[in-house]
Amino acid sequence: MKLFLIIVDGDHAADVQRLLDECERTGYSEIPTVLGKGATGRKLGTRAFPGSSTLYFAAVDSDCAARLPEALRRLRDQGGRDEGLKVYALDTTEVV
């Protein structure tokens, strides 16, 4: 089992949700307004630094963990590398 941390520009959150929904037996949590600074600059929800990101925590089985990274790469490449999509994967074990 893997835990994916997916940070995406808020304008593309629905695209990430669609990919997660395509993975059967996948649960995820969403934090819809994440503010901060990354490779694409600051997103602070202000006039000077508009916009925000969305953060997903997704615990996925091994089948989805094998498919999801490539689907996310295709999504990122559609919008260009500067679109704002970062993905991290951690090995995880369900304990309760």
KEDO-733289 format. One record per atom (N, C-alpha, C): residue number from 1; atom name; x, y, z; residue in one letter. Coordinates in nm, 4 decimals, always signed. Example, Ala and Ser with C-alpha at 12.3 -4.5 7.8 and 13.67 -1.06 7.14 Angstrom:
> n | atom | east | north | up | res
> 1 | N | +1.3190 | -0.5690 | +0.7800 | a
> 1 | CA | +1.2300 | -0.4500 | +0.7800 | a
> 1 | C | +1.3200 | -0.3300 | +0.7800 | a
> 2 | N | +1.2850 | -0.2250 | +0.7080 | s
> 2 | CA | +1.3670 | -0.1060 | +0.7140 | s
> 2 | C | +1.2900 | +0.0030 | +0.7870 | s
//
This chain:
> n | atom | east | north | up | res
> 1 | N | +0.0846 | -0.1169 | +0.0000 | m
> 1 | CA | +0.0000 | +0.0000 | +0.0000 | m
> 1 | C | +0.0892 | +0.1232 | +0.0000 | m
> 2 | N | +0.0439 | +0.2262 | -0.0744 | k
> 2 | CA | +0.1187 | +0.3519 | -0.0823 | k
> 2 | C | +0.0271 | +0.4668 | -0.0414 | k
> 3 | N | +0.0893 | +0.5688 | +0.0156 | l
> 3 | CA | +0.0203 | +0.6927 | +0.0460 | l
> 3 | C | +0.0749 | +0.7981 | -0.0484 | l
> 4 | N | -0.0124 | +0.8517 | -0.1332 | f
> 4 | CA | +0.0263 | +0.9569 | -0.2258 | f
> 4 | C | -0.0129 | +1.0913 | -0.1682 | f
> 5 | N | +0.0796 | +1.1864 | -0.1739 | l
> 5 | CA | +0.0529 | +1.3263 | -0.1422 | l
> 5 | C | +0.0565 | +1.3980 | -0.2762 | l
> 6 | N | -0.0563 | +1.4522 | -0.3166 | i
> 6 | CA | -0.0689 | +1.5148 | -0.4476 | i
> 6 | C | -0.1032 | +1.6620 | -0.4268 | i
> 7 | N | -0.0172 | +1.7494 | -0.4764 | i
> 7 | CA | -0.0387 | +1.8936 | -0.4663 | i
> 7 | C | -0.0608 | +1.9435 | -0.6080 | i
> 8 | N | -0.1776 | +2.0024 | -0.6312 | v
> 8 | CA | -0.2130 | +2.0443 | -0.7663 | v
> 8 | C | -0.2718 | +2.1851 | -0.7631 | v
> 9 | N | -0.2492 | +2.2599 | -0.8690 | d
> 9 | CA | -0.3125 | +2.3902 | -0.8825 | d
> 9 | C | -0.4633 | +2.3718 | -0.8669 | d
> 10 | N | -0.5250 | +2.4595 | -0.7904 | g
> 10 | CA | -0.6674 | +2.4464 | -0.7608 | g
> 10 | C | -0.7554 | +2.4362 | -0.8837 | g
> 11 | N | -0.7121 | +2.4955 | -0.9951 | d
> 11 | CA | -0.7899 | +2.4902 | -1.1185 | d
> 11 | C | -0.7948 | +2.3508 | -1.1797 | d
> 12 | N | -0.7058 | +2.2615 | -1.1369 | h
> 12 | CA | -0.6999 | +2.1274 | -1.1942 | h
> 12 | C | -0.7332 | +2.0179 | -1.0933 | h
> 13 | N | -0.7913 | +2.0573 | -0.9810 | a
> 13 | CA | -0.8258 | +1.9599 | -0.8771 | a
> 13 | C | -0.9241 | +1.8554 | -0.9284 | a
> 14 | N | -1.0205 | +1.8957 | -1.0091 | a
> 14 | CA | -1.1204 | +1.8006 | -1.0608 | a
> 14 | C | -1.0551 | +1.6929 | -1.1468 | a
> 15 | N | -0.9472 | +1.7268 | -1.2176 | d
> 15 | CA | -0.8768 | +1.6280 | -1.2993 | d
> 15 | C | -0.8116 | +1.5217 | -1.2116 | d
> 16 | N | -0.7534 | +1.5645 | -1.1003 | v
> 16 | CA | -0.6914 | +1.4696 | -1.0072 | v
> 16 | C | -0.7992 | +1.3834 | -0.9418 | v
> 17 | N | -0.9112 | +1.4437 | -0.9030 | q
> 17 | CA | -1.0223 | +1.3659 | -0.8451 | q
> 17 | C | -1.0672 | +1.2572 | -0.9412 | q
> 18 | N | -1.0788 | +1.2912 | -1.0690 | r
> 18 | CA | -1.1213 | +1.1927 | -1.1697 | r
> 18 | C | -1.0234 | +1.0751 | -1.1744 | r
> 19 | N | -0.8937 | +1.1034 | -1.1719 | l
> 19 | CA | -0.7937 | +0.9954 | -1.1748 | l
> 19 | C | -0.8020 | +0.9094 | -1.0493 | l
> 20 | N | -0.8217 | +0.9725 | -0.9345 | l
> 20 | CA | -0.8333 | +0.8960 | -0.8100 | l
> 20 | C | -0.9604 | +0.8103 | -0.8102 | l
> 21 | N | -1.0688 | +0.8658 | -0.8634 | d
> 21 | CA | -1.1941 | +0.7898 | -0.8695 | d
> 21 | C | -1.1837 | +0.6694 | -0.9623 | d
> 22 | N | -1.0957 | +0.6777 | -1.0619 | e
> 22 | CA | -1.0762 | +0.5653 | -1.1538 | e
> 22 | C | -1.0062 | +0.4477 | -1.0867 | e
> 23 | N | -0.9350 | +0.4735 | -0.9792 | c
> 23 | CA | -0.8716 | +0.3658 | -0.9024 | c
> 23 | C | -0.9768 | +0.3107 | -0.8057 | c
> 24 | N | -1.0232 | +0.1927 | -0.8313 | e
> 24 | CA | -1.1225 | +0.1326 | -0.7428 | e
> 24 | C | -1.0595 | +0.1042 | -0.6063 | e
> 25 | N | -1.1412 | +0.1050 | -0.5043 | r
> 25 | CA | -1.0998 | +0.0756 | -0.3668 | r
> 25 | C | -0.9954 | +0.1757 | -0.3154 | r
> 26 | N | -1.0021 | +0.2982 | -0.3648 | t
> 26 | CA | -0.9095 | +0.4014 | -0.3202 | t
> 26 | C | -0.9853 | +0.5030 | -0.2364 | t
> 27 | N | -0.9328 | +0.5326 | -0.1188 | g
> 27 | CA | -0.9884 | +0.6388 | -0.0384 | g
> 27 | C | -0.8934 | +0.7573 | -0.0428 | g
> 28 | N | -0.9508 | +0.8761 | -0.0397 | y
> 28 | CA | -0.8644 | +0.9935 | -0.0374 | y
> 28 | C | -0.9295 | +1.1036 | +0.0431 | y
> 29 | N | -0.8456 | +1.1933 | +0.0915 | s
> 29 | CA | -0.8910 | +1.3137 | +0.1604 | s
> 29 | C | -0.8402 | +1.4328 | +0.0821 | s
> 30 | N | -0.9185 | +1.5401 | +0.0848 | e
> 30 | CA | -0.8850 | +1.6598 | +0.0083 | e
> 30 | C | -0.8826 | +1.7816 | +0.1007 | e
> 31 | N | -0.7778 | +1.8587 | +0.0878 | i
> 31 | CA | -0.7722 | +1.9904 | +0.1519 | i
> 31 | C | -0.7808 | +2.0889 | +0.0357 | i
> 32 | N | -0.8964 | +2.1547 | +0.0175 | p
> 32 | CA | -0.9210 | +2.2289 | -0.1056 | p
> 32 | C | -0.8455 | +2.3607 | -0.1211 | p
> 33 | N | -0.8036 | +2.4236 | -0.0154 | t
> 33 | CA | -0.7336 | +2.5518 | -0.0278 | t
> 33 | C | -0.6032 | +2.5455 | +0.0499 | t
> 34 | N | -0.4945 | +2.5263 | -0.0237 | v
> 34 | CA | -0.3619 | +2.5195 | +0.0362 | v
> 34 | C | -0.2828 | +2.6383 | -0.0160 | v
> 35 | N | -0.2263 | +2.7154 | +0.0754 | l
> 35 | CA | -0.1492 | +2.8336 | +0.0396 | l
> 35 | C | -0.0013 | +2.8072 | +0.0634 | l
> 36 | N | +0.0837 | +2.8672 | -0.0190 | g
> 36 | CA | +0.2265 | +2.8482 | +0.0007 | g
> 36 | C | +0.3070 | +2.8917 | -0.1193 | g
> 37 | N | +0.4297 | +2.8423 | -0.1265 | k
> 37 | CA | +0.5218 | +2.8781 | -0.2328 | k
> 37 | C | +0.5861 | +2.7520 | -0.2858 | k
> 38 | N | +0.5939 | +2.7437 | -0.4175 | g
> 38 | CA | +0.6574 | +2.6294 | -0.4819 | g
> 38 | C | +0.7294 | +2.6731 | -0.6078 | g
> 39 | N | +0.7573 | +2.5763 | -0.6926 | a
> 39 | CA | +0.8314 | +2.6030 | -0.8159 | a
> 39 | C | +0.7594 | +2.7005 | -0.9072 | a
> 40 | N | +0.6266 | +2.7038 | -0.9018 | t
> 40 | CA | +0.5509 | +2.7944 | -0.9885 | t
> 40 | C | +0.5270 | +2.9305 | -0.9227 | t
> 41 | N | +0.5828 | +2.9520 | -0.8051 | g
> 41 | CA | +0.5699 | +3.0805 | -0.7369 | g
> 41 | C | +0.4792 | +3.0723 | -0.6159 | g
> 42 | N | +0.4454 | +3.1886 | -0.5622 | r
> 42 | CA | +0.3594 | +3.1961 | -0.4438 | r
> 42 | C | +0.2125 | +3.1880 | -0.4842 | r
> 43 | N | +0.1367 | +3.1160 | -0.4044 | k
> 43 | CA | -0.0090 | +3.1104 | -0.4169 | k
> 43 | C | -0.0630 | +3.1362 | -0.2777 | k
> 44 | N | -0.1015 | +3.2612 | -0.2547 | l
> 44 | CA | -0.1425 | +3.3018 | -0.1208 | l
> 44 | C | -0.2870 | +3.3500 | -0.1166 | l
> 45 | N | -0.3583 | +3.3392 | -0.2281 | g
> 45 | CA | -0.4977 | +3.3803 | -0.2295 | g
> 45 | C | -0.5168 | +3.5299 | -0.2151 | g
> 46 | N | -0.4154 | +3.6071 | -0.2514 | t
> 46 | CA | -0.4229 | +3.7525 | -0.2403 | t
> 46 | C | -0.4148 | +3.8148 | -0.3797 | t
> 47 | N | -0.4354 | +3.9450 | -0.3859 | r
> 47 | CA | -0.4245 | +4.0127 | -0.5149 | r
> 47 | C | -0.2810 | +4.0052 | -0.5672 | r
> 48 | N | -0.1847 | +4.0189 | -0.4805 | a
> 48 | CA | -0.0438 | +4.0136 | -0.5217 | a
> 48 | C | -0.0007 | +3.8726 | -0.5597 | a
> 49 | N | -0.0523 | +3.7730 | -0.4892 | f
> 49 | CA | -0.0169 | +3.6334 | -0.5145 | f
> 49 | C | -0.1459 | +3.5515 | -0.5219 | f
> 50 | N | -0.2177 | +3.5609 | -0.6342 | p
> 50 | CA | -0.3483 | +3.4948 | -0.6442 | p
> 50 | C | -0.3369 | +3.3436 | -0.6557 | p
> 51 | N | -0.4497 | +3.2795 | -0.6327 | g
> 51 | CA | -0.4587 | +3.1360 | -0.6512 | g
> 51 | C | -0.4305 | +3.0567 | -0.5258 | g
> 52 | N | -0.4546 | +2.9279 | -0.5380 | s
> 52 | CA | -0.4257 | +2.8339 | -0.4300 | s
> 52 | C | -0.4051 | +2.6966 | -0.4921 | s
> 53 | N | -0.3597 | +2.6048 | -0.4120 | s
> 53 | CA | -0.3431 | +2.4660 | -0.4537 | s
> 53 | C | -0.4428 | +2.3804 | -0.3775 | s
> 54 | N | -0.4569 | +2.2577 | -0.4216 | t
> 54 | CA | -0.5377 | +2.1577 | -0.3525 | t
> 54 | C | -0.4458 | +2.0416 | -0.3174 | t
> 55 | N | -0.4609 | +1.9882 | -0.1978 | l
> 55 | CA | -0.3777 | +1.8777 | -0.1505 | l
> 55 | C | -0.4640 | +1.7549 | -0.1316 | l
> 56 | N | -0.4198 | +1.6434 | -0.1872 | y
> 56 | CA | -0.4878 | +1.5147 | -0.1704 | y
> 56 | C | -0.3961 | +1.4190 | -0.0955 | y
> 57 | N | -0.4542 | +1.3470 | -0.0008 | f
> 57 | CA | -0.3907 | +1.2329 | +0.0640 | f
> 57 | C | -0.4669 | +1.1114 | +0.0131 | f
> 58 | N | -0.3987 | +1.0215 | -0.0570 | a
> 58 | CA | -0.4673 | +0.9063 | -0.1142 | a
> 58 | C | -0.3941 | +0.7784 | -0.0767 | a
> 59 | N | -0.4620 | +0.6916 | -0.0024 | a
> 59 | CA | -0.4077 | +0.5597 | +0.0311 | a
> 59 | C | -0.4557 | +0.4634 | -0.0765 | a
> 60 | N | -0.3626 | +0.4062 | -0.1504 | v
> 60 | CA | -0.3997 | +0.3240 | -0.2649 | v
> 60 | C | -0.3379 | +0.1858 | -0.2564 | v
> 61 | N | -0.4074 | +0.0893 | -0.3178 | d
> 61 | CA | -0.3552 | -0.0471 | -0.3228 | d
> 61 | C | -0.2437 | -0.0560 | -0.4272 | d
> 62 | N | -0.1780 | -0.1702 | -0.4329 | s
> 62 | CA | -0.0608 | -0.1843 | -0.5194 | s
> 62 | C | -0.0951 | -0.1703 | -0.6673 | s
> 63 | N | -0.2151 | -0.2139 | -0.7075 | d
> 63 | CA | -0.2549 | -0.2023 | -0.8476 | d
> 63 | C | -0.2651 | -0.0558 | -0.8881 | d
> 64 | N | -0.3324 | +0.0238 | -0.8072 | c
> 64 | CA | -0.3465 | +0.1666 | -0.8363 | c
> 64 | C | -0.2112 | +0.2373 | -0.8226 | c
> 65 | N | -0.1316 | +0.1981 | -0.7268 | a
> 65 | CA | -0.0003 | +0.2601 | -0.7065 | a
> 65 | C | +0.0897 | +0.2410 | -0.8277 | a
> 66 | N | +0.0665 | +0.1336 | -0.9027 | a
> 66 | CA | +0.1452 | +0.1092 | -1.0229 | a
> 66 | C | +0.0972 | +0.1957 | -1.1399 | a
> 67 | N | -0.0329 | +0.2288 | -1.1450 | r
> 67 | CA | -0.0907 | +0.3033 | -1.2574 | r
> 67 | C | -0.0953 | +0.4545 | -1.2352 | r
> 68 | N | -0.1170 | +0.4963 | -1.1118 | l
> 68 | CA | -0.1439 | +0.6365 | -1.0827 | l
> 68 | C | -0.0305 | +0.7321 | -1.1211 | l
> 69 | N | +0.0961 | +0.7007 | -1.0942 | p
> 69 | CA | +0.2023 | +0.7962 | -1.1292 | p
> 69 | C | +0.2051 | +0.8317 | -1.2784 | p
> 70 | N | +0.1879 | +0.7338 | -1.3649 | e
> 70 | CA | +0.1903 | +0.7614 | -1.5083 | e
> 70 | C | +0.0705 | +0.8464 | -1.5498 | e
> 71 | N | -0.0464 | +0.8199 | -1.4937 | a
> 71 | CA | -0.1649 | +0.9006 | -1.5238 | a
> 71 | C | -0.1439 | +1.0454 | -1.4787 | a
> 72 | N | -0.0825 | +1.0636 | -1.3628 | l
> 72 | CA | -0.0544 | +1.1989 | -1.3140 | l
> 72 | C | +0.0512 | +1.2689 | -1.3994 | l
> 73 | N | +0.1508 | +1.1938 | -1.4490 | r
> 73 | CA | +0.2505 | +1.2522 | -1.5390 | r
> 73 | C | +0.1848 | +1.3017 | -1.6681 | r
> 74 | N | +0.0940 | +1.2209 | -1.7231 | r
> 74 | CA | +0.0237 | +1.2628 | -1.8448 | r
> 74 | C | -0.0573 | +1.3902 | -1.8195 | r
> 75 | N | -0.1236 | +1.3959 | -1.7042 | l
> 75 | CA | -0.2011 | +1.5151 | -1.6684 | l
> 75 | C | -0.1100 | +1.6373 | -1.6606 | l
> 76 | N | +0.0035 | +1.6216 | -1.5948 | r
> 76 | CA | +0.0983 | +1.7332 | -1.5833 | r
> 76 | C | +0.1488 | +1.7763 | -1.7206 | r
> 77 | N | +0.1803 | +1.6812 | -1.8058 | d
> 77 | CA | +0.2360 | +1.7132 | -1.9367 | d
> 77 | C | +0.1333 | +1.7792 | -2.0281 | d
> 78 | N | +0.0054 | +1.7507 | -2.0085 | q
> 78 | CA | -0.0994 | +1.8158 | -2.0875 | q
> 78 | C | -0.0997 | +1.9662 | -2.0640 | q
> 79 | N | -0.0816 | +2.0060 | -1.9397 | g
> 79 | CA | -0.0852 | +2.1481 | -1.9057 | g
> 79 | C | +0.0505 | +2.2145 | -1.9099 | g
> 80 | N | +0.1553 | +2.1368 | -1.9264 | g
> 80 | CA | +0.2909 | +2.1909 | -1.9237 | g
> 80 | C | +0.3518 | +2.1743 | -1.7858 | g
> 81 | N | +0.4802 | +2.1634 | -1.7813 | r
> 81 | CA | +0.5496 | +2.1363 | -1.6550 | r
> 81 | C | +0.5353 | +2.2484 | -1.5535 | r
> 82 | N | +0.5007 | +2.3675 | -1.5987 | d
> 82 | CA | +0.4854 | +2.4798 | -1.5060 | d
> 82 | C | +0.3436 | +2.4919 | -1.4524 | d
> 83 | N | +0.2585 | +2.3955 | -1.4817 | e
> 83 | CA | +0.1183 | +2.4047 | -1.4426 | e
> 83 | C | +0.0986 | +2.3907 | -1.2925 | e
> 84 | N | +0.1852 | +2.3217 | -1.2236 | g
> 84 | CA | +0.1733 | +2.3099 | -1.0784 | g
> 84 | C | +0.1147 | +2.1776 | -1.0351 | g
> 85 | N | +0.1928 | +2.0721 | -1.0426 | l
> 85 | CA | +0.1516 | +1.9397 | -0.9957 | l
> 85 | C | +0.2752 | +1.8713 | -0.9394 | l
> 86 | N | +0.2692 | +1.8368 | -0.8126 | k
> 86 | CA | +0.3763 | +1.7618 | -0.7470 | k
> 86 | C | +0.3143 | +1.6406 | -0.6802 | k
> 87 | N | +0.3848 | +1.5279 | -0.6864 | v
> 87 | CA | +0.3336 | +1.4036 | -0.6298 | v
> 87 | C | +0.4463 | +1.3360 | -0.5523 | v
> 88 | N | +0.4129 | +1.2913 | -0.4317 | y
> 88 | CA | +0.5065 | +1.2175 | -0.3483 | y
> 88 | C | +0.4385 | +1.0883 | -0.3062 | y
> 89 | N | +0.5133 | +0.9796 | -0.3008 | a
> 89 | CA | +0.4587 | +0.8512 | -0.2602 | a
> 89 | C | +0.5383 | +0.7963 | -0.1425 | a
> 90 | N | +0.4667 | +0.7470 | -0.0429 | l
> 90 | CA | +0.5285 | +0.6898 | +0.0759 | l
> 90 | C | +0.4764 | +0.5489 | +0.0967 | l
> 91 | N | +0.5649 | +0.4578 | +0.1318 | d
> 91 | CA | +0.5191 | +0.3251 | +0.1707 | d
> 91 | C | +0.4427 | +0.3387 | +0.3017 | d
> 92 | N | +0.3320 | +0.2682 | +0.3125 | t
> 92 | CA | +0.2500 | +0.2823 | +0.4324 | t
> 92 | C | +0.1873 | +0.1487 | +0.4693 | t
> 93 | N | +0.1504 | +0.1370 | +0.5954 | t
> 93 | CA | +0.0829 | +0.0191 | +0.6459 | t
> 93 | C | -0.0391 | +0.0639 | +0.7241 | t
> 94 | N | -0.1520 | +0.0032 | +0.6949 | e
> 94 | CA | -0.2722 | +0.0332 | +0.7716 | e
> 94 | C | -0.2611 | -0.0347 | +0.9070 | e
> 95 | N | -0.2768 | +0.0400 | +1.0149 | v
> 95 | CA | -0.2576 | -0.0168 | +1.1475 | v
> 95 | C | -0.3869 | -0.0328 | +1.2270 | v
> 96 | N | -0.4919 | +0.0355 | +1.1889 | v
> 96 | CA | -0.6192 | +0.0221 | +1.2603 | v
> 96 | C | -0.7298 | +0.0042 | +1.1581 | v
//
